[in-house]
Amino acid sequence: MDFYGCEPGVYSYNVIMNVLVEFGYFDQAHKVYMRMIDKGVVPDVYSYTIRIKAFCRTRRSSVARRLLENVDVFGCVLNGVAYCTVVGGFYEEGNGVVACEVFDEMLARGVFPSVVSFNKIIHVLCKKGGIRESERLFGKVVKRGMLPNVFTFNIFIQGLCKLKRLTEAARMLDCASRENLTLDVVTFNTLILGLCKNSKVLEAESYLKSLINKGLEPDDFTYNTIIDGYCKLGMVERAYKILTNAVFRGFKPDKFTYCSLIYGSCQDGDMDRAISVFRDGLNKGVKQTTIMYNTLIKGLSKQGLILLALQLMEEMPKNGCFPDTWTYNLLVDGLCKMGCVLDANNLMSESLAKDFVPDIFTFNTLIDGYCKQLKIDEAIEIVNNMWDYNVTPDAITYNTLLNGLCKTKKSEDVIETFQEMVDKGFVPNVITYNTLIESLCKARKLEKAMEMFREMMKGGINPDVVSYGTLINGFCENGDLEGAYELFREKENQHNLPHTTPTYNIMINAFCEKLKMDEALKLFDEMPDNGCPPDNHTYRCMIDGFCKTGEVDAGYKFLLEKLEHKRAVAAPKIVVEDLLRKSHITYYAYELLYDGAAKELRSVGLPTLTNASFLFSEVYNKQVGSKRRAK
């Protein structure tokens, strides 16, 4: 403009500065501002508002606030846009206290925000989960006469859905309807998406119908969201019903639709339908995507149809799609799960020639595959190769390797390998220590296992249920019931860890093996109070204990009492069968125990086993006789 002898005015400078700020060229915008000052052009309210916006976008809201407070020196009175920009800037930086101060200061000065400026504030807040603060500010401006628009409600609905407050989000939509606002499809889509993300797809479908009843036309996003929601719930038939109605209204299924239907069919295990849907999309000219291929490859691999999955990968380039890291990881995982670890390794080697970059999941999958086949040397080689591809082994890598070592090597070798890993910078976690403790317990090196246990706690790692369960089992198998019981109580008293039914079973079985039935009974009786219902194994241990001590009558009485008090909710048939077999009661008596004969027995008191056999037979004969007469 200088070349043509034109002097740009403040409006021209403002336009240029605003464009530069919008595209993130903040330094250049500042230079334009300084040039404007040098040229003697007086900035106006818009110039300062643009400057404030630039400061806030570079997370310098404090500087923006100082400019806001001093701008009247330059003869300008800032409007609600400038104030709301500063408020939004402070909220973006997480400084809600100062943001509130500036907002209240704006209202105190009689500056009133436009609905557009206010929407920007609540958008920032809702994005950060500050829905309550948004509602508080909303209450203040509504009292002063601001009328919300449809975008205000859209923002609130989106924020509420993000926090899973779906009932309030639905109420907000109803409120918008009562305010006679012209709702758009975006309003409904926002709520429908929130409902589908939280598995409330039936409710989402009701809003689809409501949307149509209000004369609005659902768009591709509406239909795809509901179809995807049903497919993720495994309700594929319902998804097809929605699709049929949508197509009737002019909807054309796209790549998102087909991807959802393929996923749903794979989840149902219906691979024939999944392949059919995939081919149908291909025939109808729907552009295939790598994600679509990966979805089908995942389903095929999960069903063990790995050859089909490999064929699918081979055809990808023909349709303009190329395998990515996820594609190869799915195939490597599928091959390893089928025991074809060598093929998985070969696939990775072939892929490296195609510039495929393996990630931590690729390596961990191969290591796990080799360890499950007890090919530890090959697994160690994979770990060593990771560094060549700039992939650092993580806790899963080392824990998998240690677990494999525990199955094949001596405990000394496992500890030595563990130490080498630590020297390389590996930070062990509770799973690592649990693996080592299990290895030492199996080798009956309980003192060393306890050393490892104490070392874990000393390093700030809290033991979990597995840590204690492994040690308790180790002590029991070594015949040290006193040490096991001490750990059992320590777990509860010192670490406040909940007991589990398997842990109780370990202790009860150990006491029963040592014929200490009183201690076993005490533990059995406290199980329900600690949220650990006895299972079949618990009853089996108790019955075996009674039978080993020659107290078969006591075992029968114990079982019948538990049935009487409904402690044995799901009657453990295998346990009853074992007791009846050992006490020579007939199979028919065992059957009648579950047909209601036990009620008659209880009415005459708890019988001895000799009388029980007679009574069961008597009841059986009576029932059989009545059935014959009925015929």
Secondary structure in CASP SS format (residue, H / E / C, confidence):
PFRMAT SS
TARGET T0000
AUTHOR 0000-0000-0000
METHOD secondary structure of the structure
MODEL  1
M C 1.00
D C 1.00
F C 1.00
Y C 1.00
G C 1.00
C C 1.00
E C 1.00
P C 1.00
G C 1.00
V H 1.00
Y H 1.00
S H 1.00
Y H 1.00
N H 1.00
V H 1.00
I H 1.00
M H 1.00
N H 1.00
V H 1.00
L H 1.00
V H 1.00
E H 1.00
F C 1.00
G C 1.00
Y C 1.00
F H 1.00
D H 1.00
Q H 1.00
A H 1.00
H H 1.00
K H 1.00
V H 1.00
Y H 1.00
M H 1.00
R H 1.00
M H 1.00
I H 1.00
D H 1.00
K C 1.00
G C 1.00
V C 1.00
V C 1.00
P C 1.00
D C 1.00
V H 1.00
Y H 1.00
S H 1.00
Y H 1.00
T H 1.00
I H 1.00
R H 1.00
I H 1.00
K H 1.00
A H 1.00
F H 1.00
C H 1.00
R H 1.00
T C 1.00
R C 1.00
R C 1.00
S H 1.00
S H 1.00
V H 1.00
A H 1.00
R H 1.00
R H 1.00
L H 1.00
L H 1.00
E H 1.00
N H 1.00
V H 1.00
D H 1.00
V H 1.00
F H 1.00
G C 1.00
C C 1.00
V C 1.00
L C 1.00
N C 1.00
G H 1.00
V H 1.00
A H 1.00
Y H 1.00
C H 1.00
T H 1.00
V H 1.00
V H 1.00
G H 1.00
G H 1.00
F H 1.00
Y H 1.00
E H 1.00
E C 1.00
G C 1.00
N C 1.00
G H 1.00
V H 1.00
V H 1.00
A H 1.00
C H 1.00
E H 1.00
V H 1.00
F H 1.00
D H 1.00
E H 1.00
M H 1.00
L H 1.00
A H 1.00
R C 1.00
G C 1.00
V C 1.00
F C 1.00
P C 1.00
S C 1.00
V H 1.00
V H 1.00
S H 1.00
F H 1.00
N H 1.00
K H 1.00
I H 1.00
I H 1.00
H H 1.00
V H 1.00
L H 1.00
C H 1.00
K H 1.00
K C 1.00
G C 1.00
G C 1.00
I H 1.00
R H 1.00
E H 1.00
S H 1.00
E H 1.00
R H 1.00
L H 1.00
F H 1.00
G H 1.00
K H 1.00
V H 1.00
V H 1.00
K H 1.00
R C 1.00
G C 1.00
M C 1.00
L C 1.00
P C 1.00
N C 1.00
V H 1.00
F H 1.00
T H 1.00
F H 1.00
N H 1.00
I H 1.00
F H 1.00
I H 1.00
Q H 1.00
G H 1.00
L H 1.00
C H 1.00
K H 1.00
L C 1.00
K C 1.00
R C 1.00
L H 1.00
T H 1.00
E H 1.00
A H 1.00
A H 1.00
R H 1.00
M H 1.00
L H 1.00
D H 1.00
C H 1.00
A H 1.00
S H 1.00
R H 1.00
E C 1.00
N C 1.00
L C 1.00
T C 1.00
L C 1.00
D C 1.00
V H 1.00
V H 1.00
T H 1.00
F H 1.00
N H 1.00
T H 1.00
L H 1.00
I H 1.00
L H 1.00
G H 1.00
L H 1.00
C H 1.00
K H 1.00
N C 1.00
S C 1.00
K C 1.00
V H 1.00
L H 1.00
E H 1.00
A H 1.00
E H 1.00
S H 1.00
Y H 1.00
L H 1.00
K H 1.00
S H 1.00
L H 1.00
I H 1.00
N H 1.00
K C 1.00
G C 1.00
L C 1.00
E C 1.00
P C 1.00
D C 1.00
D H 1.00
F H 1.00
T H 1.00
Y H 1.00
N H 1.00
T H 1.00
I H 1.00
I H 1.00
D H 1.00
G H 1.00
Y H 1.00
C H 1.00
K H 1.00
L C 1.00
G C 1.00
M C 1.00
V H 1.00
E H 1.00
R H 1.00
A H 1.00
Y H 1.00
K H 1.00
I H 1.00
L H 1.00
T H 1.00
N H 1.00
A H 1.00
V H 1.00
F H 1.00
R C 1.00
G C 1.00
F C 1.00
K C 1.00
P C 1.00
D C 1.00
K H 1.00
F H 1.00
T H 1.00
Y H 1.00
C H 1.00
S H 1.00
L H 1.00
I H 1.00
Y H 1.00
G H 1.00
S H 1.00
C H 1.00
Q H 1.00
D C 1.00
G C 1.00
D C 1.00
M H 1.00
D H 1.00
R H 1.00
A H 1.00
I H 1.00
S H 1.00
V H 1.00
F H 1.00
R H 1.00
D H 1.00
G H 1.00
L H 1.00
N H 1.00
K C 1.00
G C 1.00
V C 1.00
K C 1.00
Q C 1.00
T C 1.00
T H 1.00
I H 1.00
M H 1.00
Y H 1.00
N H 1.00
T H 1.00
L H 1.00
I H 1.00
K H 1.00
G H 1.00
L H 1.00
S H 1.00
K H 1.00
Q C 1.00
G C 1.00
L C 1.00
I H 1.00
L H 1.00
L H 1.00
A H 1.00
L H 1.00
Q H 1.00
L H 1.00
M H 1.00
E H 1.00
E H 1.00
M H 1.00
P H 1.00
K H 1.00
N H 1.00
G C 1.00
C C 1.00
F C 1.00
P C 1.00
D C 1.00
T H 1.00
W H 1.00
T H 1.00
Y H 1.00
N H 1.00
L H 1.00
L H 1.00
V H 1.00
D H 1.00
G H 1.00
L H 1.00
C H 1.00
K H 1.00
M C 1.00
G C 1.00
C C 1.00
V H 1.00
L H 1.00
D H 1.00
A H 1.00
N H 1.00
N H 1.00
L H 1.00
M H 1.00
S H 1.00
E H 1.00
S H 1.00
L H 1.00
A C 1.00
K C 1.00
D C 1.00
F C 1.00
V C 1.00
P C 1.00
D C 1.00
I H 1.00
F H 1.00
T H 1.00
F H 1.00
N H 1.00
T H 1.00
L H 1.00
I H 1.00
D H 1.00
G H 1.00
Y H 1.00
C H 1.00
K H 1.00
Q C 1.00
L C 1.00
K C 1.00
I H 1.00
D H 1.00
E H 1.00
A H 1.00
I H 1.00
E H 1.00
I H 1.00
V H 1.00
N H 1.00
N H 1.00
M H 1.00
W H 1.00
D H 1.00
Y H 1.00
N C 1.00
V C 1.00
T C 1.00
P C 1.00
D C 1.00
A H 1.00
I H 1.00
T H 1.00
Y H 1.00
N H 1.00
T H 1.00
L H 1.00
L H 1.00
N H 1.00
G H 1.00
L H 1.00
C H 1.00
K H 1.00
T H 1.00
K C 1.00
K C 1.00
S H 1.00
E H 1.00
D H 1.00
V H 1.00
I H 1.00
E H 1.00
T H 1.00
F H 1.00
Q H 1.00
E H 1.00
M H 1.00
V H 1.00
D H 1.00
K C 1.00
G C 1.00
F C 1.00
V C 1.00
P C 1.00
N C 1.00
V H 1.00
I H 1.00
T H 1.00
Y H 1.00
N H 1.00
T H 1.00
L H 1.00
I H 1.00
E H 1.00
S H 1.00
L H 1.00
C H 1.00
K H 1.00
A C 1.00
R C 1.00
K C 1.00
L H 1.00
E H 1.00
K H 1.00
A H 1.00
M H 1.00
E H 1.00
M H 1.00
F H 1.00
R H 1.00
E H 1.00
M H 1.00
M H 1.00
K H 1.00
G C 1.00
G C 1.00
I C 1.00
N C 1.00
P C 1.00
D C 1.00
V H 1.00
V H 1.00
S H 1.00
Y H 1.00
G H 1.00
T H 1.00
L H 1.00
I H 1.00
N H 1.00
G H 1.00
F H 1.00
C H 1.00
E H 1.00
N C 1.00
G C 1.00
D C 1.00
L H 1.00
E H 1.00
G H 1.00
A H 1.00
Y H 1.00
E H 1.00
L H 1.00
F H 1.00
R H 1.00
E H 1.00
K H 1.00
E H 1.00
N H 1.00
Q C 1.00
H C 1.00
N C 1.00
L C 1.00
P C 1.00
H C 1.00
T C 1.00
T H 1.00
P H 1.00
T H 1.00
Y H 1.00
N H 1.00
I H 1.00
M H 1.00
I H 1.00
N H 1.00
A H 1.00
F H 1.00
C H 1.00
E H 1.00
K C 1.00
L C 1.00
K C 1.00
M H 1.00
D H 1.00
E H 1.00
A H 1.00
L H 1.00
K H 1.00
L H 1.00
F H 1.00
D H 1.00
E H 1.00
M C 1.00
P H 1.00
D H 1.00
N H 1.00
G C 1.00
C C 1.00
P C 1.00
P C 1.00
D C 1.00
N H 1.00
H H 1.00
T H 1.00
Y H 1.00
R H 1.00
C H 1.00
M H 1.00
I H 1.00
D H 1.00
G H 1.00
F H 1.00
C H 1.00
K H 1.00
T C 1.00
G C 1.00
E C 1.00
V H 1.00
D H 1.00
A H 1.00
G H 1.00
Y H 1.00
K H 1.00
F H 1.00
L H 1.00
L H 1.00
E H 1.00
K H 1.00
L H 1.00
E H 1.00
H C 1.00
K C 1.00
R C 1.00
A C 1.00
V C 1.00
A C 1.00
A C 1.00
P C 1.00
K H 1.00
I H 1.00
V H 1.00
V H 1.00
E H 1.00
D H 1.00
L H 1.00
L H 1.00
R H 1.00
K H 1.00
S C 1.00
H C 1.00
I C 1.00
T C 1.00
Y H 1.00
Y H 1.00
A H 1.00
Y H 1.00
E H 1.00
L H 1.00
L H 1.00
Y C 1.00
D C 1.00
G C 1.00
A H 1.00
A H 1.00
K H 1.00
E H 1.00
L H 1.00
R H 1.00
S H 1.00
V C 1.00
G C 1.00
L C 1.00
P C 1.00
T C 1.00
L H 1.00
T H 1.00
N H 1.00
A H 1.00
S H 1.00
F H 1.00
L H 1.00
F H 1.00
S H 1.00
E H 1.00
V H 1.00
Y H 1.00
N H 1.00
K H 1.00
Q H 1.00
V H 1.00
G H 1.00
S H 1.00
K H 1.00
R H 1.00
R H 1.00
A H 1.00
K C 1.00
END
